[in-house]
Amino acid sequence: MTANAKSCPICGKPRHPEHAPFCSSRCKDRDLVRWLDDGYALPGPPAIDEEADKA
């Protein structure tokens, strides 16, 4: 692996062009599951609670 080559963000193995930025379809699927299970979050303003506004 070269000094400027990046690794898979899930397991750290070298990236594979077919699955970039991951090394395999397994790591790609693990990342998708993290997104779907709310394992990742994007910063932003708090959501407005409409029920609290009615009270």
Backbone bond lengths (Angstrom), bond angles and torsions (degrees), N, CA, C in turn:
res aa  C-N    CA-C-N  psi(-1)  N-CA   C-N-CA  omega(-1)  CA-C   N-CA-C  phi
1 M - - - 1.453 - - 1.525 107.83 -
2 T 1.322 116.04 136.58 1.452 120.28 -179.25 1.520 110.28 -81.27
3 A 1.319 115.47 165.14 1.462 120.95 -175.94 1.527 112.39 -64.19
4 N 1.337 118.20 -31.89 1.457 119.94 -177.96 1.527 113.25 -97.53
5 A 1.325 118.31 3.26 1.467 121.30 178.97 1.525 109.44 -74.60
6 K 1.313 116.10 138.07 1.460 120.54 179.67 1.521 109.28 -95.33
7 S 1.317 114.82 155.31 1.454 119.92 -179.23 1.530 110.71 -106.24
8 C 1.309 114.92 169.71 1.462 122.45 178.16 1.530 108.69 -61.90
9 P 1.337 119.05 130.04 1.468 120.70 -179.25 1.530 113.54 -70.02
10 I 1.319 117.94 -13.73 1.465 120.94 -179.11 1.525 111.54 -91.34
11 C 1.345 117.39 -51.24 1.464 119.84 -173.72 1.522 114.52 -116.47
12 G 1.332 118.00 -13.48 1.457 120.61 178.05 1.516 115.28 89.85
13 K 1.322 118.69 -3.45 1.459 121.22 177.80 1.531 109.73 -72.82
14 P 1.331 117.51 163.79 1.474 119.79 178.28 1.529 111.42 -60.18
15 R 1.333 115.76 143.02 1.467 121.10 178.93 1.520 110.61 -67.31
16 H 1.322 115.06 152.83 1.460 121.38 175.08 1.527 106.43 -116.33
17 P 1.342 118.00 130.54 1.472 120.39 -176.47 1.533 114.04 -54.58
18 E 1.305 116.68 -33.71 1.475 120.45 -178.81 1.532 112.25 -68.46
19 H 1.334 116.96 -25.78 1.467 121.25 -175.76 1.524 112.77 -119.92
20 A 1.324 118.04 14.04 1.467 122.28 -174.35 1.527 111.30 -50.72
21 P 1.299 118.02 137.81 1.461 128.50 7.72 1.522 113.57 -89.65
22 F 1.312 117.90 16.28 1.462 122.36 -178.11 1.524 111.00 -99.87
23 C 1.342 115.95 171.51 1.461 120.42 -179.59 1.522 111.92 -93.08
24 S 1.325 117.52 -20.49 1.465 120.91 -175.70 1.522 110.15 -156.94
25 S 1.323 114.93 169.56 1.467 118.87 176.79 1.529 110.33 -68.56
26 R 1.324 117.43 -27.11 1.468 121.05 178.18 1.529 110.34 -62.66
27 C 1.331 117.39 -47.87 1.464 120.39 178.98 1.527 111.02 -67.32
28 K 1.326 116.75 -35.39 1.465 120.29 177.29 1.531 109.59 -62.50
29 D 1.324 117.01 -42.59 1.462 121.44 179.08 1.532 111.56 -68.31
30 R 1.332 117.76 -37.91 1.463 120.68 177.61 1.523 110.66 -61.83
31 D 1.332 116.94 -39.11 1.460 121.12 178.11 1.529 110.51 -65.39
32 L 1.319 117.28 -43.10 1.466 121.33 178.42 1.525 110.96 -59.94
33 V 1.326 116.88 -43.11 1.466 120.58 179.39 1.529 110.39 -62.65
34 R 1.333 117.43 -38.42 1.472 119.38 177.09 1.520 110.93 -60.68
35 W 1.333 117.84 -41.71 1.470 120.85 178.54 1.527 110.22 -65.29
36 L 1.327 117.15 -43.64 1.464 120.24 -176.70 1.520 112.86 -70.80
37 D 1.335 117.51 -27.77 1.465 121.46 179.24 1.520 112.97 -93.92
38 D 1.338 117.47 17.42 1.466 122.88 -179.76 1.522 112.41 60.04
39 G 1.339 116.76 32.21 1.457 120.93 176.16 1.512 112.01 -76.41
40 Y 1.324 116.79 -20.12 1.459 122.27 176.92 1.524 107.53 -116.81
41 A 1.305 115.76 153.84 1.463 120.10 176.21 1.516 109.24 -143.80
42 L 1.303 115.90 142.80 1.457 121.69 176.32 1.520 108.15 -97.54
43 P 1.333 117.96 134.55 1.458 119.46 -179.24 1.525 111.40 -67.87
44 G 1.276 115.58 146.46 1.452 120.77 179.08 1.510 110.57 -179.50
45 P 1.318 116.98 178.47 1.459 119.39 179.91 1.530 110.41 -68.39
46 P 1.324 117.51 154.37 1.468 120.23 178.78 1.527 110.70 -61.63
47 A 1.306 115.73 146.83 1.465 120.83 177.15 1.523 109.43 -69.57
48 I 1.309 117.31 146.44 1.454 122.42 179.65 1.528 108.44 -84.37
49 D 1.322 115.86 127.61 1.451 121.59 178.35 1.526 107.99 -91.43
50 E 1.337 117.26 104.64 1.464 120.97 -175.91 1.515 112.22 -65.96
51 E 1.327 118.73 -31.67 1.461 121.69 178.76 1.530 110.74 -65.99
52 A 1.318 118.00 -37.03 1.465 120.85 -179.83 1.519 110.49 -70.67
53 D 1.333 117.96 -30.43 1.456 121.57 178.97 1.536 112.22 -69.94
54 K 1.329 117.49 -27.79 1.468 121.44 -179.09 1.520 112.35 -75.91
55 A 1.313 117.88 -24.55 1.480 121.60 -176.07 1.486 113.94 -76.33
